[in-house]
Amino acid sequence: MTAGLQQDTGVSAIDEITFNPTITGTIADINPIVSFTAGFDATPTANFVDILSDLLPNGTFQLSTVQLSNIFGSPIPDGAHTLHLQVTDSNGNVTTLDRPFTLDTMAPTTPIFDLAVTSDTGDDCNTRGPDRSPGQRVLA
């Protein structure tokens, strides 16, 4: 089984920080899959949510933000989370995968520029030269 973020929107493509928690993955098994469940963070395995219907015949799956919120039990809050996936085939073989990620849906705060008028040391004629000495006219 493989699973990962559809979009890693953090600083790097592998930091597992995202504003879109959609998970995509694949399950490959020679035996039919009879159970596919998921849970978040400290959820006990017995309380995992059945997501077998999200497994396509070709072995791929996609868990959208809405589906993940259903697994979580409410909208997923910003912060670090681990999605636990568990698959069981018809022979009773169990495979698990933990996919950690950090959800960050908050936009950065808008910077406030609070430059005092008295700190403006330039003049409106651009008469400072390359050495910043006054009296040299710069022609463009």
MOMOCOR-V894534 format. One record per pair of residues at least 12 apart in sequence whose ideal C-beta (glycine too) atoms are under 10 Angstrom apart, sorted by the first residue. I is the first residue (numbers start at 1). J is the second residue. D is the distance in Angstrom with one decimal. If there is no record, write none. Layout:
{{I J D} {I J D}}
This chain:
{{1 25 6.6} {1 26 7.1} {1 27 4.9} {1 28 7.7} {1 29 8.6} {1 33 9.7} {1 36 9.2} {1 59 9.3} {1 61 9.4} {1 85 6.5} {1 86 9.1} {1 87 5.6} {1 95 5.3} {1 96 8.2} {1 97 5.0} {2 24 8.9} {2 25 5.1} {2 26 5.2} {2 27 8.2} {2 28 8.6} {2 60 9.8} {2 85 9.9} {2 97 7.7} {2 99 9.5} {3 23 5.5} {3 24 7.2} {3 25 3.3} {3 26 8.1} {3 27 9.0} {3 38 9.5} {3 61 7.9} {3 62 10.0} {3 63 8.4} {3 83 7.5} {3 85 5.9} {3 97 5.6} {3 98 9.3} {3 99 5.0} {4 16 8.5} {4 23 6.9} {4 24 6.7} {4 25 6.7} {4 97 9.9} {4 99 6.7} {4 101 8.7} {5 17 8.9} {5 18 5.2} {5 20 7.7} {5 21 7.1} {5 22 7.2} {5 23 6.5} {5 24 8.0} {5 83 9.8} {5 99 7.9} {5 101 5.7} {5 103 10.0} {6 18 8.4} {6 20 6.6} {6 21 8.5} {6 22 4.1} {6 23 6.8} {6 24 4.9} {6 25 9.7} {6 62 7.3} {6 63 9.2} {6 64 9.0} {7 19 7.9} {7 20 4.7} {7 21 8.9} {7 22 6.9} {7 24 9.7} {8 20 9.2} {8 101 8.2} {9 104 7.9} {9 105 9.9} {10 101 9.4} {10 102 7.5} {10 104 7.4} {15 101 9.4} {15 102 8.0} {16 80 9.2} {16 99 8.3} {16 100 6.1} {16 101 4.6} {16 102 6.3} {17 80 9.4} {17 101 7.3} {17 102 4.6} {17 103 8.2} {17 104 5.6} {18 101 6.0} {18 102 7.3} {18 103 6.5} {18 104 7.0} {18 105 8.9} {19 65 9.9} {19 78 9.1} {19 103 7.3} {19 104 5.9} {19 105 4.9} {19 106 8.6} {19 107 8.9} {20 64 9.3} {20 65 6.8} {20 103 8.8} {20 105 8.6} {21 63 8.4} {21 64 8.7} {21 65 5.8} {21 67 9.9} {21 68 5.4} {21 69 8.9} {21 72 9.4} {21 76 6.1} {21 81 7.9} {21 83 8.2} {21 99 9.9} {21 101 6.4} {21 102 9.5} {21 103 5.4} {21 104 10.0} {21 105 9.0} {22 62 6.6} {22 63 6.7} {22 64 5.4} {22 65 6.1} {22 66 9.6} {22 67 8.6} {22 68 7.5} {23 38 8.9} {23 54 10.0} {23 61 8.1} {23 62 7.2} {23 63 4.5} {23 64 8.6} {23 65 9.7} {23 67 8.7} {23 68 6.9} {23 71 9.8} {23 83 6.3} {23 85 8.4} {23 99 6.4} {23 101 8.2} {24 60 7.2} {24 61 7.1} {24 62 4.9} {24 63 7.8} {24 64 9.9} {25 55 9.5} {25 59 9.1} {25 60 7.1} {25 61 5.6} {25 62 8.0} {25 63 8.2} {25 85 7.6} {25 97 8.0} {25 99 8.2} {26 55 9.5} {26 56 9.5} {26 58 8.4} {26 59 5.2} {26 60 5.2} {26 61 7.5} {27 55 6.4} {27 56 9.7} {27 58 9.9} {27 59 5.0} {27 60 8.0} {27 61 7.1} {27 85 8.9} {27 87 5.6} {27 89 9.1} {27 95 8.0} {27 97 9.5} {28 59 5.6} {28 60 10.0} {29 59 8.0} {29 87 7.4} {29 88 9.6} {29 89 4.8} {29 90 8.8} {29 91 9.1} {29 93 7.6} {29 95 8.0} {30 89 8.2} {30 90 9.9} {30 91 9.3} {31 88 9.7} {31 89 4.0} {31 90 4.6} {31 91 5.2} {31 92 9.4} {31 93 7.2} {32 89 6.6} {32 90 4.7} {32 91 9.3} {33 52 7.1} {33 55 6.2} {33 59 8.2} {33 87 5.9} {33 88 7.3} {33 89 5.7} {33 90 7.8} {33 95 9.6} {34 52 7.9} {34 87 9.0} {34 88 5.6} {34 89 6.5} {34 90 5.3} {34 91 9.2} {34 92 8.7} {35 48 9.4} {35 50 7.4} {35 51 9.6} {35 52 6.3} {35 86 7.4} {35 87 6.9} {35 88 4.0} {35 89 8.5} {35 90 9.7} {35 92 9.8} {35 94 8.5} {36 48 9.5} {36 49 9.9} {36 50 7.4} {36 51 5.3} {36 52 4.4} {36 53 8.6} {36 54 7.3} {36 55 5.2} {36 61 7.6} {36 85 7.5} {36 86 7.5} {36 87 5.3} {36 88 7.8} {36 95 10.0} {37 49 6.3} {37 50 5.6} {37 51 6.4} {37 52 7.8} {37 71 9.1} {37 84 8.6} {37 85 7.5} {37 86 4.9} {37 87 8.1} {37 88 8.3} {37 96 9.8} {38 50 8.6} {38 51 5.1} {38 54 8.9} {38 61 9.8} {38 63 7.2} {38 67 8.8} {38 68 8.3} {38 70 9.6} {38 71 4.9} {38 72 9.5} {38 83 6.3} {38 84 6.5} {38 85 5.3} {38 86 7.4} {38 87 10.0} {38 97 9.8} {38 99 9.6} {39 71 6.7} {39 72 8.8} {39 73 9.6} {39 82 9.3} {39 83 7.9} {39 84 4.9} {39 85 8.6} {39 86 8.1} {40 68 8.0} {40 69 10.0} {40 71 6.2} {40 72 4.9} {40 73 8.0} {40 76 7.6} {40 81 5.8} {40 82 6.9} {40 83 6.0} {40 84 7.1} {41 72 8.4} {41 76 10.0} {41 79 9.8} {41 80 8.8} {41 81 5.8} {41 82 5.8} {41 83 8.6} {41 84 8.2} {41 100 9.8} {42 82 8.9} {42 84 9.6} {43 71 8.5} {43 72 8.6} {43 73 8.4} {43 82 9.7} {43 83 9.9} {43 84 7.2} {45 84 7.7} {45 86 6.7} {45 94 9.8} {45 96 8.7} {47 73 9.3} {48 71 8.1} {48 84 7.0} {48 85 8.7} {48 86 6.2} {49 67 9.0} {49 68 9.9} {49 70 6.7} {49 71 4.7} {49 72 9.0} {49 73 8.6} {50 71 9.9} {51 63 6.9} {51 67 7.3} {51 68 9.9} {51 70 8.9} {51 71 7.1} {51 85 8.2} {51 86 9.8} {51 87 9.9} {52 87 9.1} {52 88 9.7} {54 67 6.6} {55 87 8.5} {61 85 9.0} {61 87 10.0} {63 83 7.9} {63 85 9.0} {63 99 9.9} {65 103 9.4} {65 105 9.7} {68 81 9.1} {68 83 7.2} {68 103 9.4} {71 83 7.5} {71 84 9.5} {71 85 9.8} {75 103 10.0} {75 105 9.7} {76 101 9.8} {76 103 5.7} {76 105 9.0} {77 103 7.4} {77 105 9.1} {78 102 8.1} {78 103 5.2} {78 104 5.8} {78 105 5.7} {78 106 6.1} {79 102 6.7} {79 103 6.4} {79 104 8.4} {80 100 6.9} {80 101 7.7} {80 102 4.9} {80 103 8.2} {80 104 9.9} {81 99 9.1} {81 100 7.2} {81 101 6.2} {81 102 7.4} {81 103 6.4} {82 98 5.3} {82 99 6.8} {82 100 4.6} {82 101 7.9} {83 97 8.6} {83 98 7.3} {83 99 4.6} {83 100 7.9} {83 101 7.3} {84 96 6.8} {84 97 7.6} {84 98 5.4} {84 99 8.0} {85 97 4.7} {85 98 7.7} {85 99 6.9} {86 98 10.0} {125 137 7.7} {125 138 9.2} {126 138 5.2} {126 139 9.3} {126 140 8.6}}
